[in-house]
Amino acid sequence: MKFVAFERAKQGTGASRRLRITGRTPAIVYGGAGEPQLIELDHNNLWHTLKKEAFHSSVLDMEIDGKASKVLLRDVQFHPFRQLVLHVDFQRVDAKTKLRMKVPLHFSGAEESPAVKVDKCMVNPVVNELDVSCMPADLPESISIDLSKLEKGHALHLNDIKLPKGVTAVHKGNNTNPVLVTVAAPAAAEPEAGAEGEAPAEEAKK
């Protein structure tokens, strides 16, 4: 995914405030062999681009003065109540160095699974993204997970899915096989008032 940035000469709170008034957003690019670089972005284009999932989870092509470089979006600061992006952080990408990134999980097929189709269970995703480590060229925009084989009483764990080639999950703590999706049995139906075999409430009091 490609976007255009511009060099920014001035820094500081006052300079950033004046920049935002002109419809630009201050940003910085850091990491790699180069020094941190101050840049600015067109705010309207940035606002709409931030709505695209791939902008948050893939290696981006940043163009400045006709020169392209690979970066990752690392942080976005929003105004507390206005539709305004205050600042953006990007990190340079080294093609020969592994990176760590959160990748969205896309679930499909739950409605066709025995758990839902036969046993009327509820399928509940526990996480919507996965922390992974890989080389930049192997970074997927998302990971698709097929839930069509889910059965009643069985949760889906990390070890149950196949990750894309070159991608490994980054574990947190001692849990090396976290639950990704749970399967909840349907709630038992409550008996209706006055059902056969039950005495009406008024008769029961006599």
N, C-alpha and C positions, 0 to 999 in steps of 0.2 A: 504494500500500500504506500502511495507516494503523497507527500505534502511539501509545500513551499514555505520556507522561513526566510527571515531577513536579519542581517547583522544589527546589533543594538549597541550603541556607543555608551550611553549613559546608564548608570545604575543608581539605586537608592529609592526610598519611599516616594519622594516628590517626583522623580523622573518616571517611575512606574505609574503613578497616578495620572500624570499628564499623558502618558502613552495610552492608557485605557480610554481617556477622553477622546482620543483620535480614532478609536475603534481597533486598537492593537492590543495584544496580550503579551506581557513580558514572559520570557522563558529562559532556560539555561540548558546547555548540553555539557555533560561531564563524563569522566571515565576514559579508559583507553590511554594512549600515549600522549594525547594533546592536553593542553590546559583547558579549564572550563571556559566555555564560549557563551557570551550573552547574545540571545536572539530575541526576535519578536515575531508574532504570528497575527494574521488577520483574524479578529475575534469571531466574526460571523461564520467564516469557513470552519474555524476551530470548533465552535459550538455544535455545528451540525455533524462534523466529523467525529466528535466524541460520542455521538449516539451510535456509531458503528462498532460492533463488537470486535472486529478485526483490528481496530486502531489500538485497542487495549491489550491484545494478546498475541500480536505478531511482530516480526521484524519490519521496521518501517524504512522507507527510502526518503531521507530528508534532503531537499535541494536548497542550497544557498549560493547565490551568484553563479548559477549554472553548474555547481559542483555537487555531486550526490554523495551521501554517506549513510551508513546503516545505523539506526538507533532504535531504542525501546522506550516506550512511554513508561515512566516510573512513578510520577505523582502529578495530581491535578488539584489545585486549590480553588474552590468555588466560593462565591460570596454567600453569606449566611442566608439571605432571603431574596436577593436579586438574581436574575438569569445572567450571571456574569462570571466568567472565568478569570481568576485573579493572577494565577501563575501556573506554569507547567514545567516539569522536569523531564529531561530525556537523558538516556545513558547511551554512550557509544557502544557499538557491537564489534567485537573482534571475531572474525570468522574462524579463528583457530582456538578460541576459548569457550568452554562450556558456559551456558547461562542458566539462570534459574528464573522461572516465570510461572504465573498462575494461568492455567488454560481452562476455558469454559467447557463444561460437560453438556452434551446434547443427548437427552434420553428419548427413545422412541420404542414403539411396539408394546407398551404396557397394556393397552386395551385388548391386544390379541393374546396375552399370556393366559395360561390356565388359572393363575391366581385371580385375575379379574374376570375373565370370560366364564369360567366354571364356578369358582368359589366366591365371586363377588367381593374380593378383598380390595383394600385401598393400598395403592402403591405410592409411597412417599419418598422423594429424593431427600437425602440428608445433607448433601453438599452439592453445590452448583458449579464448582471449579476445583481443579486439582493442581497442586504445587508440583512442578516437574523440573527436571534438569536434563539438558541436551545441548548439542551443538546448534548454533544459529540456523544452519541449513535444515535441521531436522525439526525445528519448532513448528508444531501444528497450530492452526488458528483455533481449532476446537477438537474435542475428542467425542466421537459418536459411540453411544452405548445402547445395545439392543436389549430390551427388557421382555421380549416375547416369550422367553423360556421360564420366566419367574413362576414359582409355585407357592402355594399357601404354606406358611410356616418357615419360609426360607428367605433370608435377606441377601442382598448382593454386596459382596465385599470387594475390596481393591484387587485381591488376588484372583477374582473371578473374571476380570476383564483383560483384554489384550491391548497393551499400549502400542502406539505407533513405533515403527522401527527407530532405534536410537534414542528413545525417550524413556526415562526412568522416573518413578514417583519419588518425591522427597518426603520422608516420614517425619512426623512430629512426635517427639517423646518416644515411649516404648511401644506405641501402637503401630505395628508394621503392616497390619491388615485391617484398616478402618472400614466401617460400614458406609456404603455409598447410597444404598436404597433399602428401605424397610417395607415389609408387606404386613399390613394390619388386617386381621380378620374382621368381617362385618359385625357390627354391634347386634346383640340378640334383640329381637323384636319384643317390645313390652306387650303383655296381654291386654286386650281391649276390655273396657269396663262392661260388665254384664255378660262376659263370655260364658259359654256353656260350662257348667260345673262350678260357677262362682255365684254366690248369693249377692244380690244388690246390697249396697252399703247400708241402706235404711233397715233392711230385713236383718242384717247381721247384728244390729244394735238391740234388737228385741230379745 
